[in-house]
């Protein structure tokens, strides 16, 4: 499971990518549950579970070559 989105801390925002365990941690969902749904249903469930949550995350910042912007690849979520 991969989730890409914008994280905003109130002072600025950054495009952020959550892979595997980090994606499960922010949504509380197992990938197998999402596979049985349509794409729209899965996206709505991910939004319901992830939007508005306060999290602490650690990762690395890199330049996205496609968008020419900085993004964060998350390694740890609490």
C-alpha positions as CSV (number, residue, x, y, z in Angstrom):
1,X,0.0,0.0,0.0
2,X,1.3,3.5,-0.9
3,X,-0.4,6.7,0.2
4,X,0.6,10.1,-1.2
5,X,-0.8,13.3,0.2
6,X,-0.1,16.7,1.6
7,X,0.9,17.1,5.3
8,X,0.4,20.5,6.8
9,X,1.7,21.5,10.2
10,X,0.1,24.9,10.3
11,X,3.2,26.8,9.2
12,X,3.8,25.1,5.8
13,X,2.9,21.9,3.9
14,X,4.8,19.3,2.0
15,X,3.9,16.4,-0.3
16,X,4.4,13.2,1.7
17,X,4.6,9.5,0.7
18,X,3.8,6.7,3.1
19,X,4.8,3.1,2.1
20,X,3.7,-0.2,3.5
21,X,3.7,-0.2,7.4
22,X,3.6,3.6,7.5
23,X,0.5,3.7,5.3
24,X,-1.1,1.1,7.5
25,X,-0.2,3.1,10.6
26,X,-1.9,6.3,9.4
27,X,-5.0,4.6,8.1
28,X,-5.4,1.7,10.5
29,X,-6.3,-0.4,7.4
30,X,-5.0,-3.7,6.1
31,X,-4.3,-3.7,2.3
32,X,-6.3,-6.9,1.9
33,X,-9.4,-5.0,3.1
34,X,-8.9,-2.3,0.4
35,X,-8.4,-4.9,-2.4
36,X,-12.0,-6.1,-2.0
37,X,-13.3,-2.6,-2.6
38,X,-13.7,-0.4,-5.7
39,X,-11.1,2.3,-6.0
40,X,-13.6,5.1,-5.0
41,X,-14.7,3.1,-1.9
42,X,-11.1,2.5,-0.9
43,X,-10.1,6.2,-1.4
44,X,-13.1,7.3,0.7
45,X,-12.2,4.9,3.5
46,X,-8.6,6.0,3.5
47,X,-9.7,9.7,3.7
48,X,-12.0,9.0,6.6
49,X,-9.3,7.2,8.6
50,X,-6.3,9.5,7.7
51,X,-7.5,13.1,7.3
52,X,-7.3,15.4,10.3
53,X,-5.1,13.0,12.4
54,X,-2.2,14.4,14.4
55,X,0.9,12.3,13.8
56,X,4.6,12.4,14.4
57,X,6.6,11.2,11.5
58,X,10.3,10.8,10.6
59,X,11.7,10.5,7.1
60,X,13.9,12.0,4.4
61,X,13.3,15.0,2.2
62,X,14.1,14.7,-1.5
63,X,13.4,16.6,-4.7
64,X,10.6,15.1,-6.8
65,X,12.0,15.2,-10.3
66,X,8.5,15.2,-11.9
67,X,7.0,18.1,-10.0
68,X,10.3,19.9,-9.2
69,X,9.2,20.2,-5.6
70,X,10.4,18.8,-2.2
71,X,8.7,15.7,-0.8
72,X,9.0,13.7,2.3
73,X,9.4,9.9,2.2
74,X,8.2,8.7,5.6
75,X,10.2,6.0,7.4
76,X,8.4,6.1,10.8
77,X,5.0,7.2,12.1
78,X,3.7,7.5,15.6
